[in-house]
Amino acid sequence: MKKSYLIALFAFSSMLMADGASIYASKCASCHGAHGEKSALGKSKVIAGQDTATSIKQIQGYKAGTLNMYGMGGAMKNMVKGLDDASIREVANHIAKLK
């Protein structure tokens, strides 16, 4: 009984945790492209392949409201406001793998 409870709990918690690809698809792809290949709203640099540390720093800056690259601070703050540190790392890892 205890073992099956733990398995069910693990399966449920795994469903709640979004992976970087799904976060990217829901929060980023509409402006940056499905593969990070677009300049968001014709203003930003292409993010495909950007290193993880840079993406983390930028996303955290947008979330805190301290970064306003290309005049996109307000829009980006709204997009990333619900991301926790683990989700930020996941999406940053995904961006680094985009080509």
HELIX and SHEET records of a PDB file:
HELIX    1   1 LYS A    2  LEU A   16  1                                  15    
HELIX    2   2 GLY A   20  LYS A   27  1                                   8    
HELIX    3   3 ALA A   29  HIS A   32  1                                   4    
HELIX    4   4 ALA A   40  GLY A   42  5                                   3    
HELIX    5   5 THR A   52  ALA A   64  1                                  13    
HELIX    6   6 MET A   69  GLY A   71  5                                   3    
HELIX    7   7 GLY A   73  VAL A   80  1                                   8    
HELIX    8   8 ASP A   85  LYS A   97  1                                  13    
END                                                                             
